[in-house]
Amino acid sequence: MARRPSVVAALDQAHVWHPFTQMRDWLKSEPIVLTEGRGTTLRDQHGRTYLDANSSIWTNLHGHRHPRLDAALRRQLGKVAHTSALGLASEPAARLAAELVQVANTTGPAPVPGNPTLTKVFYSDDGSTAVETALKLAYEFTRRVRGPKPSPRFLSLDGAYHGDTVGAVSVGHIDLFHKAYGGLLFRADKVMAPYCYRCPFNRAKPERSDARTHRSCQWECVGAVEQQLNRARQSGRPVSAFVYEPRMQGAAGMIPQPDGWLPRVAALVRDHGALMVADEVMTGFGRTGGDSLFAGQSEGVVPDLMAVAKGLTGGYLPLAATLTTPSIFDAFLGEYAEFRTFFHGHSYTGNALGCAVARESLALLRPARAAAARRTLESRLRTGLTRLWELQAVGDIRQCGWVVGIELVRDWTRRTPFPLAERIGMRVCEAMARRGVLTRAIGNVVVLMPPYCTSQTELSQMIEALYDSIDEISPTSSVSKPSLRHSP
Ligand SMILES: *Cc1c(COP(=O)(O)O)cnc(C)c1O
C-alpha cells in the first residue's frame, strides 16, 4: 500500500539520528511513527495499532497512559517539575528513596549468609549512569578501604552488557562495542556466563525446549568464577567487585541462570572480600517473576551496590538509582577539608516528576494481589510458549518471569546458529510488526517482554504473531522434534 510519507517521518529522516541503528537502512523506508498508546497498545501515524511486546525497550511495566501514573504526574506538575539536588532536598526524591530501600532488602525464604542491608540511594538518569555510579563507588570504596595499590579490579560475565558510558562499556563484554571504543576503556576481567544452551560442559542433548531444564553438568561455570577469583588473589591483585545481572543477562541474548548459580557465586565473591555489584536495570521491578521485585532476591542475594533504571518509573521518565550500604556510604564521610566527598552527579538528579511517578509505580507493584496477577499471566505465557517448540528454527525457549528469549537456529539438533549477517532475528521482528506486534531481537534471539497489563488474549496474539513470523522467515528442515515432556 503506497501512502504518502507523513510529515513527521520526513522530519525524522532529515534530522534524527537513531541509537544502535544503521542509518542508511533507516533512510530506505518510511519508519513507523508512534503517536499514541494505551495499555499494551500503540498507535502509529496511519492509525494502525500494535501490541508493545517489548515494553518500549524493557521500560514499561503497567502499560501506556496508566490512569494512576498519569494522575501522579499531574499532581506533581501542580507543585514543581524539577529542583536541584545540589544542596537542596525534595519530597518525592526523599520518599522514593525510603520506599526503594524498603523493597530492596526483602529476600525470599533462603537469604544467603553475609547479605548486607541497602540503605542509601544515589539518583541518576538512566541505566548506564546508574552502573557508572556503582563502578565509581566500588572503585573509590576499594581504594579507601584497601589502599590505592594494587588498583581495584573488576570481574564481569562473558557477553555482559551494562550500558554505553565508558565505564559501563568497560565492564561489558560485547566484542562489537569493545572494538569500537577499545582505546577509551579500562580493563575488566571476564568469566564464563552460565549459558546452559551453549555451554561447553553441558552434556545434555539439545532435545528439550529450555536448556536449563535438561542441564547435565558439575557447575563448571561456578568453578570458573572460583578459579578467576583465586588467580587474581594469587597474582597479588584481587578482584574488588563482581558486576553481574542477576537471574537473566538481558542484552547478552536473554541468558537465564540455572537456579542456584547466583547464591553459589555470591558466597565465593564474598569469601574473596569482593563487592557484589548487581545490575538490575533490566531485571528489576518484578520482571523476572515470582513475588520478588528484584531478581537477586529470588535467589536470596542482596548485593552491596544495585543499579536500577528502566522500569523504575514504570517506563514514563528517565530516572535511575544506585542503592548501596552503610559501609560504602561511610567510607565517603569525613571533614570537609579531607575531600572524601563522592565527586559525581547530574543536573537532573532526583527529578521530582520522575520520582513522583516512580512512587506510584511501586504502589502498583507492591500489593500481594498485584504479584498474584503477575504470576498467573506469567504461567499462561509459559504454557503459550510451548507451542513454539514444534518449529524447526526454535533451538531454546528461555523464560524468566516476564522476560522471554527465543533462540533461533539453523539446525536445532546441533545448535547451529544462523549467520548474523542473515538478520534472522530482525526479519522475524519485521514480520511480527506486519502482524501488529512490536518487539526487537538480539542477534538470533527474539525477545518478548510484555507489560504487566497484557491480557491473556493479547499474550496469545503476541505468541501467534511470533509463531507465524518464525514460520514465514525461517527455512524448515525435515528432522522431527521430540515432543515436550514438560513446559519450558
Ligand atoms: C538497558 C540496560 C543498561 C543501560 O541502560 P540505559 O538506560 O539504556 O542507559 C544497563 N544494564 C542493563 C542490564 C540494561 O538492560
The ligand as an ORCA input file, in Angstrom:
! r2SCAN-3c Opt
* xyz 0 1
  C      19.472     -1.153     29.244
  C      20.482     -1.631     30.198
  C      21.500     -0.771     30.665
  C      21.660      0.619     30.163
  O      20.542      1.389     30.466
  P      20.255      2.747     29.638
  O      19.073      3.312     30.330
  O      19.986      2.318     28.236
  O      21.475      3.584     29.754
  C      22.375     -1.276     31.605
  N      22.279     -2.523     32.063
  C      21.318     -3.361     31.643
  C      21.253     -4.728     32.211
  C      20.400     -2.947     30.684
  O      19.460     -3.797     30.245
*
